[in-house]
Amino acid sequence: MCSSDLSALNRRALLQLSAAVAAGSVLPAEALFAATVSTAGPFVQPNDSRLQGLKDLNGYFPFTPPATEAAWKQRKQQVIRQIQVALGLWPMPARPAIQATVHGRVERDDYTVDRVIFESAPGLLVTGSLYLPKNATGKLPTVLCPHGHWANGRFHDHGDKTIEQELASGGETDPVCGRHPLQSRCVQLARMGCMVFIYDMLGYADGGSLTQELAHGFAKQRPDLSSPERWGLFSAQSELRCLNAMGLQTWNSLRALDWIMSRPDCDTTRIGCTGASGGGTQTFILTALDERVTAAFPAVMVSTAMQGGCTCENASYLRVETGNIEFAALAAPRPVAMTGADDWTVDIETKGFPELRQLYTLLGAPDNVQARYRKFPHNYNLPSRMMMYEWFNQHLKLGISEIRERSYQPLTRDEATVFTADHPAPPKTADSEVAMLQGLDAASRQQLEKLLPRNAADLPEFRRVIGGALEVMIGRSLPSAGSTTFEKQDQTAHDNDSWTLFRGLLKLTARGEELPCVWLLPANWNREAVLWADGQGKRGLFAADGSTPLAAIRKLVAAGYAVGAADLYLTGDFTPDGKPVSEQPRVNNPREFAGYTLGYNHPLFSQRVHDLLTLISSAVFHERQPAKVHLVALNGAAPHAICAAALAHDKLASLAVDTQGFRFGSITQIRDVNLLPGAVKYGDLPSLLTLCLPLRTAVAGESKETLGTLLQAPGAASWVTLLPAGGPDALAATVASQA
């Protein structure tokens, strides 16, 4: 029953099954299970691709351009949604008008610098320097400058030793410009007629709300900030809400763009963005998320190699089956240029750029993408800056005939800082961190509560947003017909062929995945199948002795149901002792941040949902064409089954689960096997159950009070049954009730 492979059923068994169905014969359960089933055997681990190891930020991230413009449009939408979910920006939060404090102007010969402070969200500050060409009139081309991981950010000074090396190498030619490269690009762009806003990354320079040590140097979990009641950044609770440093930093970038474009002196048709290193990451992410960016120049960051080592460049889900080259491609056909150096970007001209140009050619704009390798260490030095100036001169239509950096009077720290006696710096404490995060969480909950379906007209938007998030969180849809095959290992007929046990490997070949499976097939098959998901794996079909099928299973098979089960990833035959692993695997990184693992690999929870989707596909698309397929889950498998059913509900006849009162919101450890980042943000289990409607659903372990979200949905009363008790007998009984 579990694949399209005829080897799953030998000819003799098929003839017997057909004859039994034609005769309508039904055998009593005691006759059907007169013999027991042996489940013992030597440990042989499946040859599953997932066992080959985890991917990390130092992996290989190639980009394959699509064959057609239509295919790219669809892929682009998927990747943008993935980025938004990862960064806590799906759906996009409200973006009210910004009230900025602009003060403390510093006058220079041909430009001015203002100090800027505003809140992007309550308690979350954006701070920076606004450069303006002096005596300019009309609307100005505008450039945003996220600065990256240069020491002290906007206050950066290379120092004597480094500038000597830069001058000697040819990376710089002017001692002042070279010593202050962040200020230099702002000054030069202002001299070219641009309005330029360079703003702080979290914790750098004046970067308010969080310390640099926390936002960029976090290494160890903080037990005192990890409870469901009081939690901070990088905790399991923060992950469950998709609140992370990269998301906060990207939100600041989006709000910086909102603010500067609201100014009357901004030419909103000419918006550039440029930064290097971590600022390069912000550049291509902002450009991907906001079409208002006209041209971009991410320096020394776009690469098929290392994707960004800082906590502010990583987030759960962010680069699962994608990477920085594809992120840069999301700007197409808008102009994007980039530089490489003697770092992880060294191969940009041969790995990444050809594929980007292929995409741009497909979209009719081959000259709108450029990449150049410069033989210097990691930098945003003069050769890179000159390439950037030329790029913006061309694509922001600045009309400058000759571009040449010249010296200037750098801002002192006192001139650059936005905080003064009249504008004091806010506290950066654990209490302020918690308050800011809880405020963001409250705003998100308020936004998403408005989506709860109260009538049929509300359902499409609920499914678009919550269902769209779940698609990213799980990262897999139902495998298509013919995707699975069953490699039979053995089959045993029992009681004069009245039922047959099949054992084998269910394979999803395209993914290199294989699941140890067992099927109990009655000769009097009623053309319905029950998929039995248990937290312990396929052993959950059997009693404690490991050989006798449970009474509930005996009744189902006696009634004519085929019953199948699989060992989901890292349960059963995946482990030497047959027990599920106790912790989620993690990459080899000493820093205790979930994004370093889950930013590149599906969560273990999601992988187990993948396996259920594979099992469902193998049944519903089986060549014997079952009339109905039911999904039953208990002993810890209910949350996985709910997610699988939400993604494949139109292929199932019913769902019966015992949740045991589980909620993702109770998780406090980032290596919890059930950690599913975003699950709390999107309404936890009741919201995910709502996505299953109108699938007939029976739920144990809950009440009217705990399932308020689900039971308020239109039509829920007709489709949802609350069971007074769980356990295999109660859940199996609901299957027969669907007949």
N, C-alpha and C positions, 0 to 999 in steps of 0.2 A: 504493500500500500504506500510505501514512502518514496517512490520515485517512478520515473518513466522506464526504468530498466527492467525488462522482462525476467532477468535473472532473479529478481526478488521473489517471483512465484514460479516454481517449476511447472512443467506441463501437467503433471499428475495432479498437483494442488489446484491448478486453474480449472481442470475438468471437474474435480470434486466440488469446488466452490460453485461453478456454474450449475451443476446438477442440483446442489443443495438449494441455491437461490430459486431455481425453477420449480423445485418441489415445495418450496416454502417451509422446509423442515426447520424445527427449533428443538434443540436438545436441552435438557435440564442442566443447570449449572453443576450439580454434583456429578453428573456423568461427563460433562465437558472437561472438568478439572480433576479427574480421578488421579492423574499423575502430577507430580510437581516438576518444576523447571529448574535446572541447574544453571546458576549464574556465575559459578566459580571459574577461575582460569588464571594463567600467568598474566602479569601486568605487561601490556603492550600499549604504549602511548600512541595516539593517532599521529599521523604524519601531517600535522596541521601547520600552515604557514605562520600562524600567529605565535607558535612556539619558537620561532627562529630569533626572536628578540624584538625589542622596542626601538622605534625610531626616535632620535632626539634632534636638537637644534643643529647638530653638526652633520646631519644626513645629506642626502642628495635630493634636490628639489627641482627637477626639470619641468619645463612647460611645453605641452604639446598643443600647437595652435589648432583650432577647429577647421573643419573642411569647408564650412559655409558660414555666412554672416548670421543666418538664423540660428545655427547651432551655438555660435558665440554669444548671441543675445541671451539665449536660455542659460548657458553656462555662467555668463556674467551675473545674471540675476541670482543664481544659486550661490555664487561665491560672495557676493555683496551681502546677502542675507546671512551667510555663515559668519562673516566678519562682524556684522551687527549683533548677532546672537552672542558671539564670543565676547564682545566688548560691552554687553549689557545695553545695547542700543536698538534692540528689536522688541517692540516698535520704538521708533525714535521718540525720546522724551519731548515734553513740551519745551518750546524755545521762545519764551516771552522776550519783550524788548529789554535790552541790557542798560542799566544805569551805571556808567563807568565814571570813576574819578580820574580826571586828567589834570595833572598839576606839575609844578616845579620845572617849567621849561628851561632848558639850557640852550643858549644861543651860540652858534658857530658861524663861520664866515658865510657859507652858502647853504646851510641846513640848520634845522632845530631839532631838539630831542625833548619829548614830553614823557613824564612818568604816568603809567596807566595801572589802575587797579579796578577789577570788577569781580563779582561772584558769577561763576558759571552755574552754580547751584548753591543752595544755602550751605555755607561753611566751606565751599570749594572755591578757591581764589584763582584768578588769572592775573599775573603781574608781568609787566614788560616795559619796553622802551619804544616809543613811537617816533620815527624819524620822518621829517617832512622837508621837502626842498623849500628853501626860503623864497618868499615873495611869489610863490606859485599861485596860479589862478585856475579856476575851472576844476574839472574832475580829474583826479590823478590815477594813473595806473598804480596798482597796489600789490605789494609782495609780503606774504607772511613768512616768518623765519623761525620755525622750531629749531632750537639750537643743538640738541644732541648732548652726548656725554663728555663735553669738555669741562675740565675742572672749573668749578665756580660759575659755569654757565655764562650768562651775559657779562659777568665780571671777569671773564677769562683773560689771563695774561700768560703768554708762553714762558716768560722769564728770560733771563740773560742767556743761559746755556742753550735752550731750545732755539731761540731766534738766531743764535750764532750758527747752529747746525742747519737751520732752514736757509739762511743766506748762503752758506757754503754749498748746499746741495742744489741751489737754484729753485727751490720751492718757494722762496720769497725773494724780493729784490729791494724792498723798502723796510727798514728796521721797525718803523712804527706800524705800518700796515701788517707786516708779518707777525709782529708781537701780539697784535689784537685782531686776529682774523675774523672773529664774530662781529665786532664793531665795524671792521673794514668793509664787509659786504653790505652792511646797512648804510654806511656813509656813501659808498660808491653808487648804490642804487638810488639813494636820495639825490645825489648829484646828477643822476641820469633822469631825474624827474619823477621818481616813484615815491609813494608813501609806503613806508616799511614798518612793520610791527614785528619785533623780535620779542618773544614771550618765553617765560620760564617753564622748563619741565618741572614736574613735581619735586619740590624740595631743593631745587637748584637756585642759587642766587637768592631772590626774594620769594621764590616759589612757596606760597603759603599753604596752610592746612596740614601738610604732611612733611616729615623730615626726609632729607635725601637718604639717610641711612635706612629708613623704613621702605620708601617707595622704590629705591634702586638697589639696596643692599640687603634686603630681607633674606634671612638664612634659616632661622629656627622658628618652629611653631610656638605660639604663646598661649599656654593653657588658660591663663587668666582672661584671654580674649577669644575664647573658642566655644563658649556655651551658646545655646539657642537664645539666651536672654541678653548676653553681652558678648559681642563678637567684633573683631577687627578685620582689617585687610589681610588677605592670604589665608584666612581660616576656612574650614569646611563650610561654615555658614555664609561667608562671603562668596565662595565658589557657587554655592547653591542658588545664589542670586545673580551670578555673573557680574559681580562687582570686583574689579581688579585694577591694578595700577595702570595698565595699558588703556583700559576703558575710560578711566578718569582723565588720563592725559589726552586721549582722543576727543573726549567731550570738551575739554578745554580748547582744543584746536578748532572744533566745530563752532564753539561759542565765540572764539576769537574772530573767526571768519564772519559770523553773524554780526558781531559788533562793528568790525571795520567796514563791512559793506553797508551798515546803516548810516555811516557818516556821509554828510552831504558832499564832501570833497572826494569821495571814492568813485572811480569809474568801475562800475560793477561788471562791465564787459571785458575788463582787462585785470584778471586776478592771477598772480603767480604764487607759488609756494616752493621754498627750497630749504633744505637742511642736510646735514651730513651725519653719518653714523646713526645714532638713535633719532636724530632730527630727520634723517633720510627716511627712517621707518615712518615717522609721523607724516612726512611729506606724501609718501605714496598711499598711506592709509587715508589721509584726509582727501586726497585727490580722488581716490576710489569711491569714497562715501558721498562726496559732494560735487556734483557736476558744475557748480559755480566756479570751481578752480579752472582757469583757462589754460594755464601752462605750468609744468612742474619740473623741478630739477632735484631729484634725490641723489646726493653724492655718497659714494663709497658705502652702499648698503644693499643695492639690488644684486642678488647673486643666486646661483643654484647651490651654493655651499652654505656656510653658517648663516642662520636666519636672524640672529639677534640674540645676544647673550643675557640681556638685562631682564629683570622682572617686568620692566615697563614696556618690553617688546614682545611679551608672550602672554597668552591667555588660553584657557581651555577651549578646545575646538578650533582655534584660529587657523592652524596650518595642517589640519587633518586632510590629507590627499590634495593639498595645494601648497603654495609657497610664494616667496617674494617676487619671483619673476611674473607669476600670474597676477599678483596684486598690482604690480606696476602696469600690467597689460589692461587692467580695468579702466584705466584712463582713456584708452583708445576710443576714437581717433584723435583726442586732444593731444597737444604736443608734450612729450616727456623725453628728457635727456638725462643721462647719468654718467658718473665716472667710476672707474675702478682703480685700485691701487695694489700695492704689494701686501694684500691681506686676503680675506675670503672673497673679495670681488675681483681678484687678479685675472680670472678667465672670462670676464663679462663680455668681451668682444666676440668670443667663440662659443660661449655657453650662456645662452639667455638672449643676447641681443639678436642673433639671427632669427630666433623664433618670434621675438617681438616684432621685428621688421616684417616677418612673414604675415603676422596678424595685421599689422598696419597696412600692408600691401593689399590684403584681402578687403580691408575697409576703405581702400582708396586713398590712403594718406601715408605712403611709404616714407616721406621726408619728415614726418612729424615725430619720429623716434630716432634717438641717437645715443651712442655709448662710446666712451673713449677710456682706454686704460692709460694711466700715467704712472711712470716708474718712480713712485715715492711711497713711503710708509702711509698708513692710515691718516687721512688728512682732509682739510678743505682749504688747500693752499692756493697760491696765486694762479697757477695753471688751471686748476679746477674752477676757481672763481671767474677767471676770464672766459672760460667756456660757458659758464652760467650767465654772465653778463651778455654775451653774444646771443645766447638762446632767448633770453627775455627781450633783448633789443629787437630780435626778429619777431617773436610771437606775441609780445605785448605791444608791438608797434611803437617803440620808443623813438625811433628816428635819429639815433645817435650815430654820427659818421665816424667818430674815432673814440675808442674806449681805452682809458688809461687810468689805473689807480694812482692817486697821488697822496702824499702824506696829509695828516690832519691831527688835530688835538684830541686824543682819546678822552672819553669820559672817565673821571675818577670813580671809585666805588661810591663815594658820597654823592656824586652827581647822578649816578645811575640808579641807586636804590630808590624804590618807590615809597619806602617806609620812613617817616619823619616823626617829629614830635606831634605834628598835627594829624598824621596818618600812621598810627602805631601798628606794628606787626601783630597779628593774631597769635594766640597760643598754639603750640603744636604738641598736644598732649594726647594720651590715650583717650581721655574723655572727649576731647574735641574730635578725634578720629571716629570714635563710636557714634557720636551725635551726627556727624556729617554723613556717615554711611547709613545710619538708621533713617535719616531724612531722605536720602536717595531711595532707600527701600520703600519707605512710606509713599513717596511720590509714584513709584513704579506700581505698587499695589493699588493705589487709587486709580491710576490709568488703566490697569488691566481689569479691575473690578467692573469697570464700565462696559467691558466686552462680554461679561457673563450673559449667556443667551436667556432671554426672558420670553422670547417668542420666536417663531420660525424665521422671521426676517433677520434675527441677530446671529443665527448659526453660521452663515458664510464667513462673516468677518471674524467670529470666534475661531473658526477652523483655519482661516488664513493666518491669523496671528499665532495662536497657541499651537495649532497643528503645524504651522510653518516652523516654529521654534523646535517642536519635537522632531521634525524631520532632520534638523541640524544636530540636535542632541543625540539622536540615535545614529544618524549618518548613513542610513541604509533603508531602502524601500523593499517591498516584497519581491524576491527574485522572480523573474519572468518564467513562463512555461518553458520547460526543457532545460532549465539551468542546473537542475540537480540530477544526480545519478546515485544509484544504490549499489554498493559492492557487497554482495551477500557473503558472509563469513560462514554461516551455517544455518540450517533450518531443521526443525524437529517436529514431526507429526505426533500428535498425542490422541489417545483414545479412539483408535480406528479412524484416524484422519479427521476427527470431528473439529479439531482446531490445530493450528500450526504456529510454532514460534519461529520467527525470523530474527536473526542477529546479523548485524553488519555495519558498514560505514556509509553514512549519507554524505555525499560530496557536493560541495559547491565549487566546481572546478575552476571557474574564472577567478575565484578568490584564493584558491589553494586551501580551502577549509574542509575538514571532514569531522563528522559527528558520529560517535558510537551510538547506535540505535538498537532498539528492540521493538518488534511488532508482534502482537497476538492477533491472529487472523482466524475467525471462526469459519467453518465450512458454510454455515448458514448466514453469510454476510448480508446485512440489510442495506448495503450501499452507503453506510454512514461511518465516519471515522471520528475517533476521540483522540485528541492529542493531549497527553497527560504530562504536565510540567510540574516537576517537584524540585525543591531546592537541593536535594541530594542527588539529582540526576535520575537515570532510568531505574535505579534500584528502588525508587519510590513506587514502582508498580508492584513490588513484592513485599511480603511480610518480613519480620526481623530476621528470619532464617535465610533470607536472600534467595529463596527458591520458590516459595509458594505465593502465587498472585494474591493480592489483597482481595477481600470479599467483594469490595466495590468493583474491582476489575473483573472478578469472576462473573458478577451479575451483568456487567456491560457486555462481555463477550458472549455469555449465554443468550443475551437478548439480540445478538447478531451484530454488535458493533466491533469494528476493528479498532484496536487500541495500540497507540504507538507512543514511545517516549525516547528521549535522547539525553545524553550527557552534554549539558551546555558547557561552554568553555570554562576550563579549570574546575570542573566537577567530575565525579565518577572516574572513568578511564583516563582522563587527562592528568590525574594525580596518582602517585604510587600507592597511597593508602585509600584511594577512592573517595576521600572526603574533599569537600570544596575548600579552596584556599581561604585563608583567614584575612588576607590583606590584598589590596589591589597592587599589581606589579608597578614598579616605577623605574625610570631611567637612572643611569648611573650619574647622578648629580647630587652633590652634598647639600644643596640648598633645598629646604623643605617647602617647595612651592609646587602645587599641583599642575600649574600650567606648563612646567618643563616636561611633564609626561603627557598630560591630557591635551596639550596644544598640538601634539603630533600623532597621538594614538587615541583610538576610541576608548572611552572608559570601559572597564570590565563589565559594568552593568549593560552598556550599549552592545557590547559583543555578545552577551547572552541573549539580548533581544534579537540580534542578527540571527542567532542560531534558531530561535523560535520562528523567525520569519522564513528561514530555510526549511524548517520542518513543515510549516504551513504550506509553503509553495510546493513542496514535494507531494503533499497530500491533495491539495485542491487541483493541481495540474496533472495528477496521475492519470495514466492512460486508461485506467478502469473507470474514470469519471465518477467519483463518489458524488452522491446527491447532496450530502451535507458533511461539513467538517466542523467539529466542536472543539473548543479549547478549554481545558480545565487546569487550574493552577493552585497550588497550596505549598505549605512548608517553606515559605520564603520566595517562591517563584511568582507570586501574584503580581507584584509591580512590573516584572518583566513581561508577563502575559498581557497586562493592561496596555503597556506601550506597544507591544506587537499587534494587539487587536486594534488599537487606535490607528495603526498604519495599514492594517489589512482587513478592517472590519467588514468590508463589503464582500469578502471572500469566505467569511465564517458564518455559521448558522447560529452559534451561541457562544457565550463566554460565561464561565463559572469560576469564581475565585474566592479564596479565603485570604483577606489582606492581613489578618491578625492585628489590625489596627496600625499597620506600618505607615509612617510618614517620613519622607525625606528630611523634613525639618528637624528631626531628632538626631541627625548625624552630626558628630562633632570631630571626626577624624578625617583628614584628607585622604587616607589610604583605606577608608571604609569600602568594602566591596560593592556597596550600593550607592556610592557617591555618584550622582548624576548632576553635574553643574547646570544650574538654571532651573532645576526641578521645583524649587520653592518659588522662585520668581514667577513661574508660569502656573502657579496654583496648586502644586503638589498633587497627590493622588486623586482627589476629587475632580480636579480640572482635567486630568488625563483620562479619567473614566468618562467624563462628559464627551470627550472626543470619540469614544467608542459608539455613541448613539448613532443610528437606531438599532444597533446590534442588541439582540436579546441578552441581557446580562443578569446574572445572579451573583450576589455579593454577600459573603459572610465576614464577620469581624467588624461590621460597621453598624451604624444606626441612622435614623432620619436626621439627627443632629449633626453627626460627623460627615454626612454626605449631602449637606445642604446645597452645595454648588451643583451637584449632579441632579438631585431630585427637583431642583427649580427649573431645570432645562425643559423646553417644550417637548411633550410626548414622553417624558421620562417615566411617568406613572405606568404607561403601557408597556414599557420595555425593560424596566428595572425591577428586580425582585430582591428584597432583603431577606437573607436566610437567618433564621434564629440561631443556627449553629453551623460550624464549619466541619471540616474533616472529609475524608474521601467518600463516605457513604452519602452525605448530604449533597456534595458537589456532583457525584455521579448520578444521583437521582434527578437532578435538574436537567441532565442531558435527555433522559427519557421523556421528560415533560415537554420537550421541544418537538417531539414526534408529531 
